[in-house]
Amino acid sequence: MRPAGEKVTLNVGGVRFETYSSTLRAFPGTKLCRLTEPQASSSFDYDPHAKEFFFDRNASLFDEVLSYYRSKQLHCPDLVCKSAFEEELAFWGIPDAPLAPCCQQKLSDAEGQEEEHNTWDEERDAEDQGLLPQQEGSRTGCRARWQPKIWALFEKPCSSVQAKCLAAISLLFNVGICVLFILNSQEQIHVIPVHHASHFHHNDTTYHHEVEYSFYKRFLYLLHLELFCVLWFMLEFSVRLTFCPDKKKFFLNPLNIADFLSLFPVYIELFSAEHPGETCALVCWLGCFRVLYFLKLLKILRLVEKPLMFRLLSYTFRSILREVAILLMVFAFEILFFGALCFYAEAIGGDPETMFDDITSSFWWAVVTVTTVGYGDTYPTLTLGKAIAACTAVCGVLTIIIPIPMFFIKFKGYYDAAVIKEKMKRMKAQMSTLPCENSRTPYGQLLAGKEAGFPAAPSALPKLQPTGSPIPM
């Protein structure tokens, strides 16, 4: 055992460190502690001339390890990968060393972001691969042979020229049915007033009662054009449903649900054709379902590769659903509290011209005030009500402002990580073509070994020739 005051020199990655033996014995059983033992020169790489131990490790990370032996507090340097730092701690025999509180929070945040980014990568890969990989190899026959082709034809427009043409045709039908919906709504303004008059007598007095009913005038040319578009959508939906590998995921897609529900309005209108007209109530209900036609326009994104920004916005919103739910609960509390408070404040004042006829109207006022919309249709007229309105507006502004930085920070983190990974993905795709062009180069052999799942052996690389000698090709 070395004396406590004896100095020990360590060469870590070309950087020399000097410390006392007593410092290395701070944590018994670790690798640095064993350097103070008499047989350490034979157990480790020891240079008797320089009188130092050599370790081919990261010098900057070892600096933190040595500081841990000196101060008993472990800190993690900035811009260091968590897994690399944990690997370094395991090498020196202190894998369970507790981090200082200042660095614990930093690594916890980094670990959470890494898990979220990995989850986003998995979802992105699953989305890019589609539903087919889940069913590959489970079916045989003609249907299994044609299923991937037809599914890609309808769901992946960028997979082939035929798929792009089919997506363009479908987009034209989507735009066409939206135009028909707009034209049809303009025609619905023209109604046929039908007057129904009734006469009855009571106590020698004749009463005349006249009721006016409004009927919707049907324009058959618009209905026939809409039917033609719906027939195309029905054919497309049937083919996609038939060749879909996973029916459950297919029906859980909101766009597929919208496609299914949008098939019914035109048929309901056709089945009611025997009536002389349609009441406005039926027209309005069918119009609510026809609004789903506009959701079909989202399929224009399928004509191009899904933009990175669109995927990031979608995933960022899903990652903050919990925070959004809490925000909605806060909004609900503010609406109920300030709405009821303002209603009774106006009622106590006894203003006959108050705009709050009931508590529901005060809730409506609270909604437009908390969200900073401010329609101005209802508002308090008394001094106490105005003071409550001022507090309501301030609380609404603060409630909206607070979550914005949270959303921005999350989105920026995802965006930075996604951009780096997209660049690495493109670089990997470019480098994967190099072995095919010149697999005899050392770099090509190294890439070939990595693609096979293991690094190329050093013996497989050609030896460097002396200066002036040609390199064999």
Backbone torsions as a table, in degrees:
resi	resn	phi	psi	omega
1	MET	NA	129.0	-179.9
2	ARG	-68.9	149.1	175.1
3	PRO	-61.0	152.0	-176.4
4	ALA	-63.7	-31.6	-177.8
5	GLY	-89.7	0.3	-178.6
6	GLU	-76.1	140.5	179.2
7	LYS	-85.1	145.4	177.2
8	VAL	-123.8	130.7	-179.5
9	THR	-106.4	131.4	178.6
10	LEU	-124.2	133.1	175.8
11	ASN	-107.0	104.8	-177.2
12	VAL	-112.4	107.3	178.4
13	GLY	62.0	30.6	179.7
14	GLY	90.1	-2.8	179.1
15	VAL	-109.3	127.1	-177.2
16	ARG	-89.1	136.2	176.8
17	PHE	-124.8	136.0	177.3
18	GLU	-122.0	134.9	178.9
19	THR	-153.4	175.9	-179.9
20	TYR	-93.3	155.7	178.1
21	SER	-63.1	-34.7	178.8
22	SER	-62.9	-32.5	178.0
23	THR	-67.5	-42.7	-178.9
24	LEU	-69.1	-23.1	179.9
25	ARG	-88.6	14.9	-179.8
26	ALA	-65.7	-32.3	-179.5
27	PHE	-125.8	95.2	-177.5
28	PRO	-61.7	147.8	178.3
29	GLY	87.6	-7.7	179.5
30	THR	-87.5	169.5	-176.2
31	LYS	-65.1	-40.6	179.5
32	LEU	-67.6	-32.1	177.5
33	CYS	-67.8	-34.6	180.0
34	ARG	-70.1	-16.3	176.8
35	LEU	-67.7	-18.7	179.6
36	THR	-87.6	-2.8	179.8
37	GLU	-79.4	157.0	-177.6
38	PRO	-62.7	-36.7	-177.3
39	GLN	-87.3	14.1	-178.0
40	ALA	-66.0	-33.1	-178.5
41	SER	-64.7	-27.7	178.2
42	SER	-91.5	-22.0	-179.0
43	SER	-86.0	-23.9	-177.3
44	PHE	-122.8	172.0	179.5
45	ASP	-77.0	98.0	-175.4
46	TYR	-115.8	131.0	177.5
47	ASP	-100.0	107.7	-177.3
48	PRO	-67.7	-27.4	-179.9
49	HIS	-72.3	-47.3	178.9
50	ALA	-84.3	-11.9	-178.9
51	LYS	54.3	56.0	-179.3
52	GLU	-149.2	153.5	174.3
53	PHE	-94.7	139.3	-178.7
54	PHE	-112.1	134.3	175.2
55	PHE	-134.7	127.1	179.2
56	ASP	-87.1	72.5	-178.4
57	ARG	-129.8	176.5	-179.9
58	ASN	-74.6	120.2	-175.9
59	ALA	-69.4	-36.7	-178.4
60	SER	-67.6	-37.0	177.4
61	LEU	-72.2	-35.8	178.6
62	PHE	-66.9	-28.5	176.9
63	ASP	-59.7	-38.6	177.5
64	GLU	-71.4	-34.9	177.9
65	VAL	-64.6	-45.1	179.6
66	LEU	-66.2	-35.0	176.5
67	SER	-65.8	-31.1	176.9
68	TYR	-65.6	-38.2	177.3
69	TYR	-67.6	-28.8	-177.3
70	ARG	-84.2	-42.9	-172.8
71	SER	-107.5	-7.8	-177.9
72	LYS	64.7	19.2	175.6
73	GLN	-128.8	124.9	-176.7
74	LEU	-98.2	124.9	177.6
75	HIS	-118.7	149.7	179.0
76	CYS	-105.8	127.1	179.4
77	PRO	-67.3	156.0	178.7
78	ASP	-69.2	156.5	176.6
79	LEU	57.2	37.4	177.7
80	VAL	-120.5	134.1	179.0
81	CYS	-66.9	138.5	-178.0
82	LYS	-63.6	-42.5	-179.3
83	SER	-65.4	-37.0	178.3
84	ALA	-66.7	-38.7	178.7
85	PHE	-68.0	-39.2	177.5
86	GLU	-66.0	-37.6	177.2
87	GLU	-63.8	-38.7	179.1
88	GLU	-66.7	-40.4	177.8
89	LEU	-64.6	-39.0	178.5
90	ALA	-65.9	-34.6	179.7
91	PHE	-64.6	-39.6	-178.3
92	TRP	-86.1	3.5	174.3
93	GLY	83.2	20.7	178.8
94	ILE	-128.1	55.5	-176.5
95	PRO	-67.9	-25.7	-177.4
96	ASP	-99.7	19.6	-179.9
97	ALA	-66.5	129.2	-178.3
98	PRO	-75.2	136.6	177.2
99	LEU	-79.1	153.7	174.5
100	ALA	-66.3	149.8	-177.7
101	PRO	-55.8	-34.4	-178.7
102	CYS	-65.3	-33.6	-179.3
103	CYS	-92.4	-21.6	179.8
104	GLN	-63.2	-43.8	179.4
105	GLN	-65.9	-37.9	-179.9
106	LYS	-64.2	-45.1	-179.7
107	LEU	-71.6	-31.7	177.7
108	SER	-65.5	-42.4	176.7
109	ASP	-63.8	-41.8	179.3
110	ALA	-64.8	-38.6	179.3
111	GLU	-66.2	-40.6	178.0
112	GLY	-64.4	-41.1	177.5
113	GLN	-65.2	-37.9	179.5
114	GLU	-64.6	-41.9	178.5
115	GLU	-64.2	-41.5	179.0
116	GLU	-65.5	-39.8	179.0
117	HIS	-66.3	-39.0	177.6
118	ASN	-65.3	-39.0	177.2
119	THR	-63.5	-40.7	178.4
120	TRP	-64.1	-38.5	177.5
121	ASP	-63.8	-42.2	179.8
122	GLU	-64.3	-43.5	178.6
123	GLU	-65.5	-37.7	179.5
124	ARG	-66.7	-42.2	178.6
125	ASP	-65.1	-40.9	178.5
126	ALA	-65.1	-36.1	178.7
127	GLU	-70.1	-39.5	179.1
128	ASP	-67.0	-37.2	-179.0
129	GLN	-76.3	-24.4	179.6
130	GLY	81.7	-164.2	-176.9
131	LEU	-90.9	-11.6	-172.8
132	LEU	-66.9	-40.0	-176.9
133	PRO	-58.8	-21.3	-179.7
134	GLN	-72.7	-22.0	-174.1
135	GLN	-113.0	2.4	-177.7
136	GLU	-65.5	135.7	177.1
137	GLY	81.5	-4.6	-178.7
138	SER	-92.5	-12.9	-178.9
139	ARG	-133.1	152.4	177.5
140	THR	-132.8	162.6	177.6
141	GLY	112.4	-171.6	-175.9
142	CYS	-66.8	-40.9	-178.6
143	ARG	-64.3	-40.8	178.7
144	ALA	-65.8	-29.3	-179.7
145	ARG	-75.7	-35.6	-178.0
146	TRP	-91.3	-17.6	-175.7
147	GLN	-59.2	-49.1	179.6
148	PRO	-61.2	-37.0	-177.9
149	LYS	-68.3	-46.8	-177.5
150	ILE	-70.2	-38.2	178.0
151	TRP	-63.1	-42.6	177.2
152	ALA	-67.2	-31.3	180.0
153	LEU	-64.6	-35.9	-177.2
154	PHE	-96.8	-25.9	-172.7
155	GLU	-108.3	-17.9	-178.1
156	LYS	-127.7	83.5	-176.3
157	PRO	-61.3	-25.8	-178.0
158	CYS	-84.0	1.8	-177.2
159	SER	-77.3	-25.7	-178.2
160	SER	-160.9	168.6	177.9
161	VAL	-67.6	-39.7	178.9
162	GLN	-61.4	-39.0	179.3
163	ALA	-66.7	-37.4	177.5
164	LYS	-65.2	-41.6	178.6
165	CYS	-63.4	-43.5	179.2
166	LEU	-64.0	-39.6	178.1
167	ALA	-66.6	-36.3	177.8
168	ALA	-66.2	-40.7	177.6
169	ILE	-63.8	-44.2	178.6
170	SER	-62.4	-37.5	178.4
171	LEU	-65.5	-38.2	177.3
172	LEU	-62.4	-41.3	176.5
173	PHE	-64.9	-38.2	178.7
174	ASN	-63.7	-44.8	178.2
175	VAL	-65.6	-40.4	-179.4
176	GLY	-62.4	-43.7	-177.8
177	ILE	-71.3	-27.9	174.7
178	CYS	-68.8	-39.3	176.8
179	VAL	-64.6	-41.2	177.8
180	LEU	-63.4	-38.0	178.6
181	PHE	-63.2	-41.0	179.2
182	ILE	-66.6	-44.6	178.7
183	LEU	-63.2	-39.8	-179.4
184	ASN	-65.9	-36.3	178.4
185	SER	-68.3	-32.0	176.4
186	GLN	-70.0	-36.4	178.1
187	GLU	-70.6	-25.0	-178.1
188	GLN	-68.5	-13.1	177.9
189	ILE	-65.7	-31.5	-178.8
190	HIS	-84.4	108.4	-179.9
191	VAL	-115.4	160.5	179.8
192	ILE	-101.8	109.8	178.4
193	PRO	-75.8	125.9	177.2
194	VAL	-115.2	120.0	-176.5
195	HIS	-97.0	130.9	177.7
196	HIS	-119.2	112.3	-177.5
197	ALA	-105.0	142.2	178.7
198	SER	-137.0	144.3	-179.7
199	HIS	-125.1	138.4	175.0
200	PHE	-148.9	155.6	-176.4
201	HIS	-112.3	142.5	177.3
202	HIS	-150.7	117.1	179.5
203	ASN	56.8	50.7	178.5
204	ASP	60.5	20.8	178.2
205	THR	-120.6	131.4	-179.2
206	THR	-95.4	124.9	178.8
207	TYR	-107.5	136.1	179.0
208	HIS	-112.0	119.9	-178.0
209	HIS	-122.9	123.4	-177.8
210	GLU	-124.8	129.8	-179.1
211	VAL	-120.1	135.9	179.5
212	GLU	-108.2	123.7	177.0
213	TYR	-107.6	140.3	178.3
214	SER	-106.0	126.5	178.6
215	PHE	-116.7	148.2	-178.9
216	TYR	-85.2	129.3	178.5
217	LYS	-84.5	121.0	-176.7
218	ARG	-82.9	130.9	174.3
219	PHE	-107.0	105.3	-170.1
220	LEU	-66.4	-31.3	-176.9
221	TYR	-67.2	-36.0	175.8
222	LEU	-70.0	-37.6	179.2
223	LEU	-66.3	-39.2	179.7
224	HIS	-68.5	-39.8	176.6
225	LEU	-65.2	-39.4	177.0
226	GLU	-65.0	-38.9	177.9
227	LEU	-63.0	-38.3	178.6
228	PHE	-62.6	-42.8	178.2
229	CYS	-66.8	-40.0	-179.2
230	VAL	-66.7	-34.3	176.5
231	LEU	-62.2	-38.3	176.3
232	TRP	-65.3	-42.9	179.1
233	PHE	-64.8	-35.5	178.4
234	MET	-66.8	-41.1	177.4
235	LEU	-63.3	-44.5	179.9
236	GLU	-64.5	-42.8	-179.8
237	PHE	-65.7	-38.8	-179.5
238	SER	-66.1	-41.5	179.8
239	VAL	-66.7	-44.0	179.6
240	ARG	-63.7	-38.7	178.7
241	LEU	-69.1	-37.0	-178.4
242	THR	-67.0	-42.0	-175.0
243	PHE	-99.7	13.2	176.7
244	CYS	-77.8	127.5	-179.2
245	PRO	-70.7	-30.3	-176.0
246	ASP	-126.7	99.9	-176.8
247	LYS	-66.4	-33.7	-178.4
248	LYS	-64.5	-48.5	178.6
249	LYS	-67.1	-29.5	179.6
250	PHE	-64.3	-45.4	-177.7
251	PHE	-80.5	-14.4	175.3
252	LEU	-82.1	-9.5	178.1
253	ASN	-75.2	123.3	-177.9
254	PRO	-59.2	-36.0	180.0
255	LEU	-66.8	-35.9	177.4
256	ASN	-68.7	-36.8	175.7
257	ILE	-63.7	-41.4	177.8
258	ALA	-64.1	-39.8	177.0
259	ASP	-60.8	-40.8	-177.8
260	PHE	-68.6	-44.9	-177.8
261	LEU	-71.0	-27.8	-178.2
262	SER	-75.8	-4.5	179.2
263	LEU	-81.0	-17.1	-169.3
264	PHE	-88.3	-34.7	-173.4
265	PRO	-55.5	-43.8	-176.6
266	VAL	-67.5	-34.5	179.1
267	TYR	-72.8	-36.3	175.8
268	ILE	-62.7	-39.3	178.8
269	GLU	-68.9	-34.5	177.6
270	LEU	-69.5	-39.3	-179.0
271	PHE	-69.5	-21.3	177.5
272	SER	-95.4	18.7	-175.9
273	ALA	-71.8	-19.4	-178.7
274	GLU	-72.9	-15.5	177.8
275	HIS	-80.6	150.6	-179.2
276	PRO	-66.3	-23.8	178.7
277	GLY	-164.6	174.0	179.7
278	GLU	-114.9	138.0	176.3
279	THR	-69.4	157.1	-179.2
280	CYS	-65.1	-28.9	179.2
281	ALA	-63.0	-44.3	179.0
282	LEU	-65.1	-39.0	178.6
283	VAL	-62.3	-41.1	-179.8
284	CYS	-67.4	-39.7	178.7
285	TRP	-66.3	-41.5	176.9
286	LEU	-66.0	-34.4	177.3
287	GLY	-64.7	-33.3	177.2
288	CYS	-62.5	-39.4	177.6
289	PHE	-74.4	-31.4	179.7
290	ARG	-70.9	-18.2	175.2
291	VAL	-60.4	-24.7	178.1
292	LEU	-62.9	-16.8	176.9
293	TYR	-58.7	-34.1	-177.4
294	PHE	-70.2	-25.6	176.0
295	LEU	-65.7	-24.7	178.6
296	LYS	-66.0	-22.9	179.9
297	LEU	-67.2	-17.8	176.6
298	LEU	-64.6	-17.6	-179.8
299	LYS	-71.2	-5.7	175.8
300	ILE	-63.7	-24.2	177.7
301	LEU	-67.7	-18.1	-179.5
302	ARG	-77.2	-14.9	179.0
303	LEU	-72.7	-18.2	177.7
304	VAL	-127.1	166.3	174.6
305	GLU	-63.3	138.2	-177.2
306	LYS	-59.5	122.3	-176.8
307	PRO	-61.7	148.9	179.0
308	LEU	-62.2	-39.7	-178.8
309	MET	-62.3	-38.8	-179.8
310	PHE	-65.5	-42.5	179.0
311	ARG	-66.9	-37.4	179.6
312	LEU	-66.8	-42.0	178.2
313	LEU	-62.4	-41.6	179.7
314	SER	-63.2	-47.0	-177.6
315	TYR	-71.5	-36.0	178.6
316	THR	-62.5	-41.2	178.8
317	PHE	-65.0	-39.9	179.0
318	ARG	-67.7	-30.8	-178.6
319	SER	-75.0	-17.2	-179.5
320	ILE	-113.2	23.4	179.6
321	LEU	-61.1	-36.1	179.5
322	ARG	-64.4	-44.6	179.2
323	GLU	-65.5	-37.3	178.2
324	VAL	-64.9	-39.5	177.8
325	ALA	-62.4	-41.6	177.4
326	ILE	-64.3	-39.7	178.8
327	LEU	-62.8	-41.0	178.3
328	LEU	-65.1	-36.4	176.5
329	MET	-64.2	-39.4	177.4
330	VAL	-64.6	-41.6	177.3
331	PHE	-61.3	-44.0	-179.9
332	ALA	-61.7	-41.2	177.9
333	PHE	-62.4	-45.9	-178.9
334	GLU	-63.4	-39.8	-179.1
335	ILE	-65.4	-46.8	-179.3
336	LEU	-66.7	-43.3	-175.6
337	PHE	-68.5	-55.8	-176.2
338	PHE	-70.6	-32.7	177.9
339	GLY	-63.8	-48.1	178.8
340	ALA	-66.3	-39.2	-179.3
341	LEU	-63.7	-43.4	-179.6
342	CYS	-69.4	-34.9	179.4
343	PHE	-62.1	-47.5	-178.7
344	TYR	-75.1	-25.9	174.2
345	ALA	-65.4	-39.6	176.6
346	GLU	-71.2	-34.6	-179.5
347	ALA	-69.5	-36.7	178.8
348	ILE	-64.1	-37.1	180.0
349	GLY	-67.4	-23.8	177.4
350	GLY	69.3	31.3	178.8
351	ASP	-75.4	118.9	-179.1
352	PRO	-68.9	-20.4	-179.1
353	GLU	-97.3	20.0	179.5
354	THR	-63.0	145.5	-179.5
355	MET	-89.0	-5.6	-179.0
356	PHE	-95.6	89.8	179.9
357	ASP	-70.6	-36.9	177.3
358	ASP	-145.2	177.3	-175.1
359	ILE	-71.5	-24.6	178.4
360	THR	-67.5	-35.1	176.8
361	SER	-67.0	-32.2	176.2
362	SER	-71.6	-32.7	174.9
363	PHE	-65.0	-40.5	177.0
364	TRP	-62.1	-42.4	176.8
365	TRP	-61.5	-40.0	179.7
366	ALA	-65.1	-36.4	179.2
367	VAL	-62.8	-49.9	-177.0
368	VAL	-71.6	-21.9	178.5
369	THR	-83.7	-45.0	-179.4
370	VAL	-64.1	-38.0	179.4
371	THR	-83.2	5.8	177.9
372	THR	59.5	28.6	176.0
373	VAL	-81.2	-57.0	175.1
374	GLY	65.8	68.4	178.3
375	TYR	-65.1	-38.2	-178.3
376	GLY	88.5	7.5	178.9
377	ASP	-75.1	-33.5	174.8
378	THR	-131.1	143.0	-179.9
379	TYR	-162.9	153.7	178.8
380	PRO	-73.4	149.7	-178.0
381	THR	-112.4	-19.8	-179.3
382	LEU	-90.0	163.4	-177.5
383	THR	-64.3	-44.3	179.7
384	LEU	-63.7	-40.5	177.8
385	GLY	-64.8	-36.7	178.1
386	LYS	-68.2	-36.7	176.9
387	ALA	-64.1	-41.6	176.6
388	ILE	-64.7	-37.8	178.4
389	ALA	-63.6	-37.6	178.0
390	ALA	-64.3	-44.0	177.3
391	CYS	-63.1	-38.2	179.2
392	THR	-62.7	-44.7	-179.4
393	ALA	-64.8	-41.9	179.7
394	VAL	-63.9	-45.3	178.7
395	CYS	-63.0	-37.2	177.9
396	GLY	-64.7	-41.8	178.3
397	VAL	-63.4	-44.5	179.7
398	LEU	-64.5	-37.8	-179.9
399	THR	-66.1	-34.2	-179.7
400	ILE	-78.5	-37.1	-174.7
401	ILE	-71.6	-38.3	-172.6
402	ILE	-59.5	-44.4	-176.2
403	PRO	-75.1	-13.7	-175.4
404	ILE	-62.9	-47.2	177.4
405	PRO	-60.1	-34.9	178.9
406	MET	-62.0	-45.1	178.6
407	PHE	-64.8	-41.0	-178.8
408	PHE	-65.4	-42.6	-179.3
409	ILE	-64.0	-43.7	179.3
410	LYS	-63.4	-45.1	-178.1
411	PHE	-65.2	-40.7	179.8
412	LYS	-64.2	-40.6	178.0
413	GLY	-62.9	-44.7	178.2
414	TYR	-65.2	-38.7	-177.0
415	TYR	-66.7	-45.5	179.6
416	ASP	-61.2	-45.3	-180.0
417	ALA	-66.0	-38.8	-178.5
418	ALA	-68.5	-39.0	179.2
419	VAL	-63.8	-42.9	179.0
420	ILE	-62.9	-43.1	-178.6
421	LYS	-69.6	-33.9	176.2
422	GLU	-66.4	-39.3	177.0
423	LYS	-64.7	-42.7	178.2
424	MET	-64.1	-36.4	179.1
425	LYS	-65.3	-41.6	178.3
426	ARG	-68.0	-39.7	178.2
427	MET	-64.3	-39.0	178.3
428	LYS	-65.8	-38.5	178.2
429	ALA	-66.3	-36.4	178.0
430	GLN	-70.5	-40.9	-178.9
431	MET	-71.7	-24.1	-178.9
432	SER	-67.7	-18.6	178.5
433	THR	-85.1	-14.3	-177.5
434	LEU	-66.2	-43.0	-179.9
435	PRO	-60.7	-31.0	179.5
436	CYS	-70.6	-32.4	-178.6
437	GLU	-78.8	-39.6	-177.9
438	ASN	-151.4	77.1	-176.6
439	SER	-75.9	-5.6	-179.4
440	ARG	-85.2	-9.9	178.9
441	THR	-76.6	154.1	177.7
442	PRO	-57.3	-38.2	-179.7
443	TYR	-66.9	-38.5	178.5
444	GLY	-65.6	-41.2	178.4
445	GLN	-66.3	-35.4	178.7
446	LEU	-65.3	-42.8	177.8
447	LEU	-65.4	-39.3	178.9
448	ALA	-62.0	-39.1	178.6
449	GLY	-67.1	-38.7	180.0
450	LYS	-67.9	-38.6	179.6
451	GLU	-67.2	-28.7	179.0
452	ALA	-76.4	-9.6	177.6
453	GLY	107.2	0.1	179.8
454	PHE	-147.9	150.0	179.9
455	PRO	-70.8	150.3	178.8
456	ALA	-68.0	139.1	-179.5
457	ALA	-68.6	145.8	179.6
458	PRO	-60.6	-29.5	-179.7
459	SER	-69.6	-18.7	-179.7
460	ALA	-77.7	-15.0	-179.4
461	LEU	-82.6	140.2	178.7
462	PRO	-67.4	143.4	-180.0
463	LYS	-75.0	145.3	178.0
464	LEU	-70.6	137.9	-179.7
465	GLN	-89.9	153.8	175.7
466	PRO	-60.6	162.5	-178.7
467	THR	-62.8	131.4	179.6
468	GLY	95.6	-15.8	179.3
469	SER	-90.7	141.3	179.9
470	PRO	-71.4	146.1	176.9
471	ILE	-87.2	125.5	-179.0
472	PRO	-64.8	138.8	179.7
473	MET	-115.1	NA	NA
